[in-house]
Amino acid sequence: MNPSYVPPTPEDLLRLADELGNTRTQMAALAHVSTGRQWAKYTWGDKTPEADRRDLGFDKAFLIAARLELMKGPIKNIEQIHERMRSFGCFVGPDVDGEPQL
């Protein structure tokens, strides 16, 4: 299943890091990227070269959301993770066939 997905903006990701009180290195660990420098490619600013800018992929956003939800307790369903993704700026919609994501 492949839900429709729009990644969060760099500003959304900076806001999430601020809300969590996390450094770039901590955010990199949360998203399972190698370093804080690699994470910075998702939170690029005006001076970041175009070639270094990245959108946060569905897999990374899902992982971040799942880890944050697990810190609160058991995950009851996939919608709980999708809702957490939405809380930090992702759009997660129905799959490409128009059916709700299970």
ZIWO-V633085 format. One record per residue. N is the residue number from 1. OMEGA is omega in whole degrees, -180 to 180 (NA if undefined). D_CENTER is the distance of its C-alpha to the mean C-alpha in Angstrom with 1 decimal. Layout:
# ZIWO-V633085
((N/OMEGA/D_CENTER) (N/OMEGA/D_CENTER))
This chain:
# ZIWO-V633085
((1/-176/18.4) (2/-179/16.0) (3/173/14.5) (4/-171/14.2) (5/171/10.8) (6/-176/10.2) (7/174/7.2) (8/177/6.7) (9/174/9.6) (10/179/10.3) (11/177/12.0) (12/-179/9.2) (13/176/7.4) (14/178/11.0) (15/178/11.7) (16/179/9.2) (17/179/10.8) (18/179/14.1) (19/180/13.8) (20/-175/13.2) (21/-176/15.9) (22/172/14.1) (23/176/15.3) (24/179/13.7) (25/178/15.1) (26/177/13.7) (27/177/10.1) (28/179/11.0) (29/180/12.4) (30/-179/9.5) (31/-179/7.4) (32/170/10.9) (33/-167/11.8) (34/-175/15.5) (35/174/15.9) (36/177/15.0) (37/177/16.5) (38/178/14.2) (39/-178/11.1) (40/178/13.2) (41/178/13.0) (42/-176/9.6) (43/-174/11.2) (44/176/14.5) (45/-177/17.5) (46/-176/20.7) (47/180/22.3) (48/178/19.7) (49/-179/21.5) (50/-178/20.2) (51/-179/20.3) (52/-178/17.8) (53/-180/15.1) (54/168/12.0) (55/179/9.4) (56/-179/6.0) (57/180/7.3) (58/-177/7.0) (59/179/8.0) (60/179/5.5) (61/179/2.7) (62/180/6.2) (63/178/7.3) (64/-178/5.6) (65/-179/6.7) (66/179/9.8) (67/179/10.7) (68/178/10.6) (69/178/12.6) (70/177/14.9) (71/179/15.7) (72/-178/17.2) (73/-178/19.1) (74/175/19.4) (75/-176/17.1) (76/-180/19.5) (77/-177/17.9) (78/-180/15.0) (79/177/14.9) (80/179/14.1) (81/178/10.7) (82/179/10.2) (83/178/11.5) (84/176/9.2) (85/179/6.2) (86/-177/8.9) (87/177/9.7) (88/167/7.1) (89/178/8.0) (90/166/6.9) (91/177/10.3) (92/-178/11.0) (93/179/14.7) (94/-180/17.6) (95/-173/18.0) (96/177/20.1) (97/180/23.3) (98/178/22.6) (99/178/22.6) (100/176/20.3) (101/180/17.5) (102/NA/19.2))
